[in-house]
Amino acid sequence: MAATPDTKPFSPFEWMLAGRYLRARRKEGFISVIAGFSFLGIMLGVATLIIVMAVMNGFRKDLFSKILGLNGHVVVYKIGEPFSDYPDKASKIAAVPGVTHAIPLIEGQVMVSSSAQALGALVRGISEKDIKSLKLVGENIRGGTLDGFDDGQGIAIGTRLATSLYVNVGDKLTLVSPRGAATPFGTAPRSKPYTISAIFELGMSEYDKSMIFMPLKEAQRYFSKGDEVDVLEVVVDDPEKVDAYAEAIRKAGGETINVTDWRQKNETFFTVLEVERNVMFIILSLIILVAALNIISGMMMLVKDKGRDIAVLRTMGASKGSVMRVFLITGASIGVVGTIAGLILGVVFCANIESIRQFITVITGTPMFDPNVYYLTRLPAEINPAETAWIVIMALSLSVLATLYPSWRASRLDPVEALRYE
């Protein structure tokens, strides 16, 4: 008498049988090909989703750090009168809990020219103490120094601007501003030469090719501001909680000021990034869904091919639940292994993404992730553990759900009918 198979839930017998169904035989080669494509689909879908989400997270984080590392989290304006009492306002605002700096600032558009080139640029008048407090600038000086910035006629410019103008530390640049002296014939442009005392590289091409820092007192003279400034830029401990700080800053500054924060200034930009990120997640999730549908088709073909085997198992005493679990293990194994492989591939790719970018650039001869288009000088990737966990859970869930119907059909197969028509 034939031995009755062990049909305890997920017994070694069920795992052994599922493993045999996963191994290809010559006459079952087509089914194995479908299983292989399903595995590749799950793996590539998970890896692609992890990589794209990591790049978009890194892109947002880098832009966030560059923009907020150079600009204040809260900007304070004076209402209806010149901002000449800025030292008093700055000291009061700096005393607000959570505020780290209150930076007086002057901004103006100029044309900057060297002996070889002339370009447009944005001048920021700022004191030596305050520019050194901006770590994004103070820690990224590539030539010269900021020491003695307040004392002389020196300016600091970005690396890309220096390259475009063919200048270096110690060379002179001429700044031309439309805000010149008033004459009977109108306002005359103001032109003045300055020596380059420092060259910085912020890692964001838009800033590195258009930003010039000038001593605050000199900027007041150059732009005919007297003792005024344009704004106070306030840096806080936690930019994400800027709403709470803004109200306290408004109260400390009094009724003559108005405030705006970085979210309001960059709302459209960051909203577009968030929408793009969500849409990409939905679109790329369809790759995993298609791979899961391949699992269904492959399993349905396997069930049809194994009809006689199922009938023999049932006549030997295997329960419907045991048959269902055999095919559930078979199909789910494709999804589980594919998901794990995709997770490893995605993490490894993200860890070496900059090297891969440079390799593709060398091979194709075409710049990949051009800084002039994407602002940043390197391809960022920031893996979010929670987001990655959701991707893995989604892939595993779709893989298991894809095997339920074929497994149920296998368990409902009538052994008499299967043997009669075999």
Phi, psi and omega in degrees: 000135182292145181287141177282129181294150176289113185248025172296149182306125178054046178284164177305327178299316181294319179294320180296316181293319178297322178295322178294323179291332180282335180278134187284139166245167186299315184283347180253019186300322182296320178297319179294325177297317178297318178297321178296317177294324176297318177298313180297322179297314178297314182299310182291325178297312179295315181298315180297317180296317178296316183295312183295317179295323179294318179296317180292323174296316179294321178298314180294316182297316181294315177298318179300313182292324180290313183295314182281340177285340181252329182253153179291153177283329175230132180251127183253124178248154173267139183262120168073004180204162179299146181271072182262343180265031184297328178299320179292315180297320181296319181293322179292318181290323179295338180280352179291131179303131180097346178272127181262324180213147169234105193255115173292139189215142171237135179236144177198145177276137179221167166253127181250134184225146172241187179290345185249339191202159175223132183219163173275150181206164177250122179264134174240120175273122186208150181280162180299316180300318184286322180292327176288335178286340175279099186300328180300327179268307186301328183264005183231037175280121183262347178198146181077202182207158175265356178296133182073020183300322182286341192276324190248203180255027183274153177230159176246133181231164180281158182298318182291324176293319178297320179295318181294327182268356180058049181231168179216180179301134180096343177283163180255144174235149177252125178258131179240123181240141176289345180276073181256200182283146178280132179232167177301340181259010181113190181277125179270136176300147179256131180233132182208138178275146177223151178265138178283116180259341180204148175235127182244160175225108184271347180086004176237113191302326183297323178281318185293339182255000184220359187257135175229131175256134181231146176305141186303312182298319179293322178295323176298320178289315185297317181266010177056049182265349184066236178257021184261164167230168179278311184211167164251125175259123187254129177255130182243169183293315185233099182300334181291339179252036187294334180300318181294322179289323186300319180293319178294322178294320179298318179293320181292325182280343180091182186283348183274002181244160172230149183232151170220154183244175185296332179293318179292322181289327185241023187301311183298318183298309183287332176295317178298318178299318182292318178297315179299319180296315181293320180294318179298322178298315181295314183297314183287336176296335179295333177299315179294321179298317179297320178296322178294323176295327175296323177299317179300311182296318179296320180290323178297320177293322179294318178299316180296321182290328184262021182304315181294319179298318179298317180298318179296317179299318181294321179290337178276354176114002178290135181280167175299320179298322180294316178298317180298320181291326178301312182284332175295316178296318182300309182289317182294328180300322178299314181292319182294311180295319178297321179294316179297317179296320178295321178298314179296314180299316181296316181294316179297317180298315180295323181293335183241025190294325181291320177296320178296318178300314180295322179297315180295322178298318179293317183294315185274339184073013181240131179300126176257128185065061182297123180300332180290340180260318187258007175075316186272154184267355177219157180275112184272154174212122182231106181282124175266114184303319181295316179295318179296321178297321178295321178298315180296315180298318180298315181296317179296318181296314179297323180295317180291316180299325181294337182267350186295311183294311177300322179293321178295319178298322178296319182289336182270000182293131180280116183298325180296313180295321182296319181284330182294317187262007180286000000 
